[in-house]
C-alpha cells in the first residue's frame, strides 16, 4: 500500500478535526451573544440576520463534522465551504469586540 495513502487520513484528521471544533466553539459563542444580548450598535433586523447566518453556519459545520466522522475521517471540506465560515467568524469577532468595548465590566465578576 502507498505510504501517502495511509498518511492522508491522519493529516486530514489532525487538521480538519480541530478546525471544525473551532468553528463550532466560536459560532456557539457568537450565537450566545447575539441571542442573549441587545447590541445597541446594531439594528434589531441586522442583529437578527446575523444570528440567522450564524445558526445556518452552525448547521453546516455540524453536518460537515458528522460526514467527516461517519466516513472514518476520509472526507474533507472544500475551501469554498470553509471561507464563508471564516468570513462570518471574522464578522462576529468584530461585533464581539465592539460589544466588549462598549459594555462596562463589573469589577466584582
Rosetta blueprint (number, residue, H / E / L):
1 X L
2 X L
3 X H
4 X H
5 X H
6 X H
7 X H
8 X H
9 X H
10 X H
11 X H
12 X H
13 X H
14 X H
15 X H
16 X H
17 X H
18 X H
19 X H
20 X H
21 X H
22 X H
23 X H
24 X H
25 X H
26 X H
27 X H
28 X H
29 X H
30 X H
31 X H
32 X H
33 X H
34 X H
35 X H
36 X H
37 X L
38 X L
39 X L
40 X L
41 X L
42 X L
43 X L
44 X H
45 X H
46 X H
47 X H
48 X H
49 X H
50 X H
51 X H
52 X H
53 X H
54 X H
55 X H
56 X H
57 X H
58 X H
59 X H
60 X H
61 X H
62 X H
63 X H
64 X H
65 X H
66 X H
67 X H
68 X H
69 X H
70 X H
71 X L
72 X L
73 X L
74 X L
75 X L
76 X L
77 X L
78 X L
79 X H
80 X H
81 X H
82 X H
83 X H
84 X H
85 X H
86 X H
87 X H
88 X H
89 X H
90 X H
91 X H
92 X H
93 X H
94 X H
95 X H
96 X H
97 X H
98 X H
99 X H
100 X H
101 X H
102 X H
103 X L
104 X L
105 X L
106 X L
107 X L
108 X L
109 X L
